[in-house]
Amino acid sequence: MAWFRKEKKPKEAVEKQTAIPEGLWIKCDDCKEIVYKKEVEQNLMVCPKCGYHFRLSARERFEILFDDNKYKELATDIRSADPLEFKDTKRYRDRLRVYEQRVGRGDAVLVAEGKLDGIPVVICAMEYSFMGGSMGSVVGEKITIAAERALEKKEPLLIVSTSGGARMQEGILSLMQMAKISAALARLAGAGLPFVSILTDPTTGGVTASYAMLGDLNIAEPKALIGFAGPRVIEQTIRQTLPEGFQRAEFLVEHGMVDLITPRSEMKPAIGRFLKIFAGK
C-alpha cells in the first residue's frame, strides 16, 4: 500500500530551477577549484582559494597601476606589416587581422603615460591575448618609443611583461628588437632614470633574454613562469630532471634572478615606494 505519492513537477519548472547563467563561475588553473567569477574579479583576478594570479589584459593592468584609471595612450597608430610574406597554416597578415578583430588594435603591447601614486610614469603593458604576447617589430618600436618618452620627460619607465617570446612570423626582424629595446634602456640608465620590470605569468623566450631582466628593479607576481626555454625542452636537452618549481618566481628569487615577489594587490603601493626611493625622497 502506498502511503504517499510524489508529485511530479512540470517540465518547465524543472528547467527554470536548473538553468545557471553562463560565465557565472570560473575554474582556477592552479587549485582546480570552481570559484565565483565576480569574487575573483573583485579580488583583482586572484583566486580567493589559493592566491593564483589569473592573466590580465593590458588595459586591466593600466586600471590597476594608474591613479584613478587616468592615462593617455601613446603610439596608437603603429601596425604590424608582413615583410617576409610569411605563411604556415595561415598567412601572417590574416592572423593579424583575426587578432585585431578579437583583441583590438595595438598589437601585443600598449603604451601609456599617467601617474602612479602621484608620480608621473610611462607604462608598457604586454597583451598576451594578442598572439601570445609575442615580440615583433611593433612591440619593439612601441617600447622604444616609451623609453624615449620617459627620457624626454625625465620620468620612470615600467614594463609589464607577459609573453611567449619573439614572433617567429617576423624572423630575424623580431630578434633585432631585443637589441633595439636594450639600447633604449641603456640610454635611460645613462640619464639616471629608473626602469622597473614587472614579470607576470608567463615571461619567456626573447623577452626574458632581453628587457624583462634588465630592470633596476625586477618584480614578479607569485608563481609566475619566468625563463627562456620551457622546462620540458631543457630536460630533453640536458637529460636531467629539473628541481621542483624550476623557473617559477619563487625559485628565481632564491637564486638571485628576481629581486622580489609582490602580490597583485600590493604591486602599485610597492612600486610607488621604490620610485620615491629612486628619486631620493
N, C-alpha and C positions, 0 to 999 in steps of 0.2 A: 504494500500500500504506500502510495506516495504522500508524504506529509507536507510537501511544498512543491511549488512549480516555479522554475527560474524563468522569469520573463525576458524574452529576447528584445534587445534594443533595436530600434530602426537602424538600418544600414547607414543612413545619413548622419545620425547622431554619433555612431562609432567613428566614422571618418572625420567628423569635426573634432573629436577628442584626441585622435592620434595625429592630426596634422600639426607638424612643427615647422615654423618658418625656416627657410634656408639661410645659412650664414649666421645662425644664432650661436653656434658652438665652433670651437677650433681645437685641433689636436696638437699638443705640444710635440715638437720634433725630438725633444730630449727625453722627458719622462713618460711620454706617450699618453698622458692624461688628457681627457676631454674637458676643456675649460670654457667658461662663458666668455664669448668674444668681447663683449662690452667691458668686462672686468679686465681683460688683457689690454684693451685699448686705453682704459683709464690708468693703467699701470705702465704707460709708455711702451706698450708692446713687449712686456716682460711677463713670462709665465708666473702667476702667483703661487704655483705649487713648488717649482724647483728653481726659479730665477733664470730660466733660459731666455736669452735675448733674441727675439724674432728680428728678421731683417726689416729695415725701414727704407722708404723711398727717399730720394734726395730732398724733396720738399718737406717731408716729415722731419728730416734732420734739421733743416733750416728752422722749422717751427719750434724745435726743442732748444736750439742754440741761440737764435737771435732774440733780443729783447722784444717782447710783445708781438713776436712774429712779423716784425717790420724789417724789410730788406729790399734791396734793389738788385735785380739780376743783371749780370754782365755777359757780354759776348753771346747774345741770344741768336745771332743771325748766321752762325757758322754751321755748315752741314758737311757730312761725310761725302766724299766722291768715291769713284770706283776706278782708281788709276791703273790697277792691274787687270781690270775686267775679269775679276775672279768669279769662278763658278765651281761649286761642288754638286750637291743635290739640287741646289737652287742658286740663282745668280745673287751676288752680293748686294747689288742695288735693289733687288726685290726684297731681300731680307731687311734692308734698312727701311724700306717703305712700310713693311709689316710692323716693325718695331716702333716706328714713328706713329703709326695709327694706334698701336696698342698702349704705348707708354707716353707718347708725346714727343715733341721736338726737343732737341737739346743734347742728343747723343747720350753717352754713358757718364757724363758729369755735368753738374750745374754749378755755376759760379755766381756768388752774390756778395754784396757788401752791406754792412749794417753795424749794429752794436751788440756786444756780448757783455753782460754785466756792466753796461755803461762804457765799455771800451770799444772804439771803432776797430773793426776787423774785416778781413776778406776771407770768405769761406768757400772751399770747393767740396761738394758732396757728390760722391760717385753713385750712379744709378745701376744697381745690379740687375734690375728687370730689363735693361737695355743690353742685350747680347752679353749677359753675364758680367756687366761692368767692365768689359774688355777695353784695353787701352789702344786706341787707334790714333790717327793723326789729329782728329778733332779734340780728343781728350788731351793730347799733348799741347795743342795750341791754346786751349781754354785754360789749362792750369798754368801755362807760361804767362798768359795774359793776366791771370790772377796774381802771380808773383810780381809781375811788372807793375800792376796796380798798387799792390802793397808797398812796393819800393817807392813808387811815385808819391804816395800819400803818407809814407812812414808809418805804416800800420802792420800789426802781426798778421801772419797767414796761417790758416788752418786747413788741413786736407783730411776729409773723412774717407778712408779707403774701404772699398768692398769690391773685389774684382777677381776674375778668373785668370787675369794676366793679359799679355799682349794679344791683339786681334790678328789672328792668322790670315784673315782675308786681305790684309794690307801688307803682309810680308815684312820685308826689311824696313819699310816705312814706319811700321808700328814700333819696331825695336829702336829706331832712331829717337823716338820720343823719350826714352829713358835718359839719354844723354842731354837732350834738349831741356827737359824739366830740371834735371840735376844742375845744369849750368845756371838756370834762372834762380834756383835755390841758393847756389853759391854766391850770386850777386846780392841776394837778400842777406845772407850771413855776413858778407863783407860790409854791409851797411849797418850791421848790428841789430837787425830786426828779427824777432823770434818767429820760428816756424814750428807749429805744433802738429804732429801727425797722430791721427786717431785711427786705430786699426780695428776693424769690425769683421764679423764672420761673413764670408771668407776674405782674406787678403793673401793672394798667391801670385806666382809667376813673376813677370817682368815688373809689376807694380811693387812687390816686395823687394825685388832685386834693385830697385832704384829709389824713388822718392818716399815710399812708405816708411823706410827705415832711416831716413836722413833727418828726422826731426830733432830740434833742440830738446824736445820732449816727445817721447813715443808712448802714447797711452792706448791701452787695449780694453775692449769690453770683455767681460767674463766669458771664458770658454771659447773665445774666437779662434778659428783656424787660421794660422799665420805661417806661411812657408813659401818655398819656391815650387818644388815638385810635390805631388801628393805622396802620402805615406806608403801607399801600395807600390808606386813607381820606385821609391827609394829602397824599399825592402827587396824588390826584384833586382835592383841594380847592385846593391852591396851584399845581397844574400844573407841578411841578418834580420833578426826580429827587433823592431824598434821599441824603445821604452814606452810604458803606459803614458798616455796623454801627450805623446810627442807631437810637436807643432801646435799645441794649444797654448793660449795666452799664459796660463799658469806655469807651464813648463819653460816658456821663454823668459818670464820674469826671473825664475830661479837661476837661469843660465845667462842672465845679463843682456839679452837681446831686446827686451822691452823694459821701460822704466817702471811702470806701474799699471795695475788693473783698476779700473774705475767703473762701477755700475752706472747704467744709463741715467738713473735719477740723480746721480751725484756729478755727472760729467760737466755740466755747464758751470756750477759753482767752483769745481776743482780747477777748470781751465781759467776761470776768472782770477782765482788766487794766484796761479802760476804766472799769468800775464802781468799782474801787478808786481810780482817779484822780479820778473824780467825787466820791468820798467823802473825798478828801484824804488817802488812805493811800499 
